[in-house]
Amino acid sequence: MGSISELAERLVAADTGGWSTEGLRAMAASLGWTWAEGAAGPVLGTGPATGEARPIRAGTYEERYTDGEEYVGLVIPLGQPEPGDAAQAAAFAAVREELTAALGKAPVMGSHGEMGPFFTSGPLWGNPFLRWRGEPNTLELRAGKSGPELLLQPTGPAENWFWRQGIGEEHSISGYFGHRRDPANAGLGFPGGWSARSWETVTSSLADFLGPLPAETVALGMSVGMPVYGRTDDGAPLLFDIACGERLSIACFAEDDAAAAALGWGTVADHPATAERWDDDDPVRRVDAGGPGEPKGRALAEMLVATAKAVGVREPAGLIVGGEGTYVGDYRVTYYGLGLATG
């Protein structure tokens, strides 16, 4: 089969025949693949470089988002890295670099969070994706349960599903979604978000976001800088700065130093790796949460929420993600899974 990039280029150019069984059979034949009927559906032999590809049939649930397609995707595994978050993130990053060199920078990127299209679940280490959007098909590099995967899919059904999740209910959409100015994104629709209504919801959403964040940023090759402001009776000053590239670091700007220390915030002496992000004494309070697989998402979230309450943030609507934090390189990112206001 050759390299992953050669495979990706052939998939982008392939004719899937409207995602019918006959169309996929013809596509497989044109690529030199074999087609066999397995107990769980068709299995396509792609050669030793990638192994078996599996079409995803549109079931009763998926059909409500389709326009006549019999299948909503074709999954091709790209190997099984060593276990562990760091190894998985590195394997994803290696494929990302190869595909970017061949196809150009992905028009869309992000994390599916707790749920991918049609409510499929991703691996525990993180659920990042890169998407080369096209018409009628889109190629996605995603994190699979065993390792990185290529997913060729009809563009309409997955985007239709995503758009329809903007119903305003808590946790109706998870993860984050980034897009860049690219002709491929013409006509791209965006769902509405949701707002956290309780501190417990904020805690759980922050935990889900922070835990896998360094693994996902390494995999995606990006760096997040997210200021979070806290609205109190005295205004809405900067309260936290969440910074994540190869490691996750968080700074606290609460004025009550003793209270911050009591809640678990350290100093640069306790967390020397944070000196790469901030000066030695400004801000005084910060924490280094580590690299892929190391952050304790729930504990970090509880500390952030406790700090917000201690400084007088009365309700979840008082935590505000700074608008500057929604720009990640040349991507504009919406953090759907947080359920926090942006301003």
Summary of the structure (lengths in Angstrom):
residues: 343
radius of gyration: 21.5
end to end distance: 48.4
largest distance: 68.8
contacts: 1144
relative contact order: 0.13
helix: 34%
strand: 27%
